[in-house]
Amino acid sequence: MIGFDNITLLREDGKKDSYIYMSCSMNVRTRMSVEITVYDSEGNEIKEEETKNNLSRWIIEGLDNEDVASILRYFRKPNWMNLYKIYEVIRDDLNGEAALISKNYIPRKDIKRFTQSAQSKELLGDEARHASLKYKPPEIPMNIDEARQLIKQLFEHWVISKK
């Protein structure tokens, strides 16, 4: 689609300057290829076949398991609120934080940093789970990228244990 627009300026001497603008939009079809390398939490490369199997398993598991399906939906927008929801789903599935910690999926200190960071209005402002200032940030706050990585790691360990 091609569109035209114009602006006319009236100068002090009475003459007019007109500017015409043209805009267009196009639909373009292209092909591309992408090579993806996946690493585990220790930095070891995961073979393509293992990655496909894990992704397939998560998707298949999500078809039969409401918790997995919910988590996959929350991962669409991995903000603080949704990351905490993922944490809660997994924690509740394992029957509480003590059981989660006993699994050693992620370090206890990282769970504490995550939950304190996610709840702290002082740290996150309106993104925090709570509006109250009584929830203080941890000594070493967790940023959103660290939180995403931590919760992804938690999910991977948990979903593998579901098989």
Contacts in CASP RR format, 6 or more apart in sequence:
PFRMAT RR
TARGET T0000
AUTHOR 0000-0000-0000
METHOD contacts of the structure
MODEL  1
MIGFDNITLLREDGKKDSYIYMSCSMNVRTRMSVEITVYDSEGNEIKEEE
TKNNLSRWIIEGLDNEDVASILRYFRKPNWMNLYKIYEVIRDDLNGEAAL
ISKNYIPRKDIKRFTQSAQSKELLGDEARHASLKYKPPEIPMNIDEARQL
IKQLFEHWVISKK
1 24 0 8 1.000
1 25 0 8 1.000
2 22 0 8 1.000
2 23 0 8 1.000
2 24 0 8 1.000
3 22 0 8 1.000
3 23 0 8 1.000
3 24 0 8 1.000
4 20 0 8 1.000
4 21 0 8 1.000
4 22 0 8 1.000
4 23 0 8 1.000
5 20 0 8 1.000
5 21 0 8 1.000
5 23 0 8 1.000
6 18 0 8 1.000
6 19 0 8 1.000
6 20 0 8 1.000
6 21 0 8 1.000
7 18 0 8 1.000
7 19 0 8 1.000
7 21 0 8 1.000
8 16 0 8 1.000
8 17 0 8 1.000
8 18 0 8 1.000
8 19 0 8 1.000
9 16 0 8 1.000
9 17 0 8 1.000
9 18 0 8 1.000
9 19 0 8 1.000
10 16 0 8 1.000
11 17 0 8 1.000
36 51 0 8 1.000
37 45 0 8 1.000
38 45 0 8 1.000
38 46 0 8 1.000
38 48 0 8 1.000
38 51 0 8 1.000
39 45 0 8 1.000
39 46 0 8 1.000
40 46 0 8 1.000
41 149 0 8 1.000
41 153 0 8 1.000
41 156 0 8 1.000
46 54 0 8 1.000
54 156 0 8 1.000
54 160 0 8 1.000
57 159 0 8 1.000
57 163 0 8 1.000
58 68 0 8 1.000
58 72 0 8 1.000
58 159 0 8 1.000
59 72 0 8 1.000
61 68 0 8 1.000
61 159 0 8 1.000
61 162 0 8 1.000
61 163 0 8 1.000
62 68 0 8 1.000
62 69 0 8 1.000
62 72 0 8 1.000
63 69 0 8 1.000
65 162 0 8 1.000
67 89 0 8 1.000
67 90 0 8 1.000
67 93 0 8 1.000
68 159 0 8 1.000
68 162 0 8 1.000
70 85 0 8 1.000
70 89 0 8 1.000
71 86 0 8 1.000
71 89 0 8 1.000
71 90 0 8 1.000
71 155 0 8 1.000
74 82 0 8 1.000
74 83 0 8 1.000
74 85 0 8 1.000
74 86 0 8 1.000
74 89 0 8 1.000
75 82 0 8 1.000
75 86 0 8 1.000
75 152 0 8 1.000
75 155 0 8 1.000
76 82 0 8 1.000
78 148 0 8 1.000
78 151 0 8 1.000
79 127 0 8 1.000
79 144 0 8 1.000
80 117 0 8 1.000
80 118 0 8 1.000
80 124 0 8 1.000
80 127 0 8 1.000
80 128 0 8 1.000
80 129 0 8 1.000
80 144 0 8 1.000
80 147 0 8 1.000
81 127 0 8 1.000
81 129 0 8 1.000
83 114 0 8 1.000
83 118 0 8 1.000
83 147 0 8 1.000
83 148 0 8 1.000
83 151 0 8 1.000
84 115 0 8 1.000
84 118 0 8 1.000
84 129 0 8 1.000
86 151 0 8 1.000
86 154 0 8 1.000
86 155 0 8 1.000
87 111 0 8 1.000
87 114 0 8 1.000
87 115 0 8 1.000
87 118 0 8 1.000
87 151 0 8 1.000
87 154 0 8 1.000
90 100 0 8 1.000
90 154 0 8 1.000
90 155 0 8 1.000
90 158 0 8 1.000
91 97 0 8 1.000
91 100 0 8 1.000
93 158 0 8 1.000
94 100 0 8 1.000
94 103 0 8 1.000
94 158 0 8 1.000
97 111 0 8 1.000
100 111 0 8 1.000
101 108 0 8 1.000
101 111 0 8 1.000
103 157 0 8 1.000
103 158 0 8 1.000
103 161 0 8 1.000
105 153 0 8 1.000
105 154 0 8 1.000
105 157 0 8 1.000
105 158 0 8 1.000
106 150 0 8 1.000
106 153 0 8 1.000
106 154 0 8 1.000
106 157 0 8 1.000
110 142 0 8 1.000
110 150 0 8 1.000
112 138 0 8 1.000
113 138 0 8 1.000
113 140 0 8 1.000
113 141 0 8 1.000
113 142 0 8 1.000
114 142 0 8 1.000
114 147 0 8 1.000
114 150 0 8 1.000
114 151 0 8 1.000
116 135 0 8 1.000
116 136 0 8 1.000
116 137 0 8 1.000
116 138 0 8 1.000
116 141 0 8 1.000
117 123 0 8 1.000
117 124 0 8 1.000
117 137 0 8 1.000
117 138 0 8 1.000
117 141 0 8 1.000
117 142 0 8 1.000
117 147 0 8 1.000
118 124 0 8 1.000
118 128 0 8 1.000
118 129 0 8 1.000
118 147 0 8 1.000
119 128 0 8 1.000
119 129 0 8 1.000
119 130 0 8 1.000
119 135 0 8 1.000
120 128 0 8 1.000
120 130 0 8 1.000
120 135 0 8 1.000
120 136 0 8 1.000
120 137 0 8 1.000
120 138 0 8 1.000
120 141 0 8 1.000
121 128 0 8 1.000
121 130 0 8 1.000
121 131 0 8 1.000
121 132 0 8 1.000
121 133 0 8 1.000
121 135 0 8 1.000
122 133 0 8 1.000
122 135 0 8 1.000
122 136 0 8 1.000
122 137 0 8 1.000
123 137 0 8 1.000
123 141 0 8 1.000
128 135 0 8 1.000
129 135 0 8 1.000
142 150 0 8 1.000
END
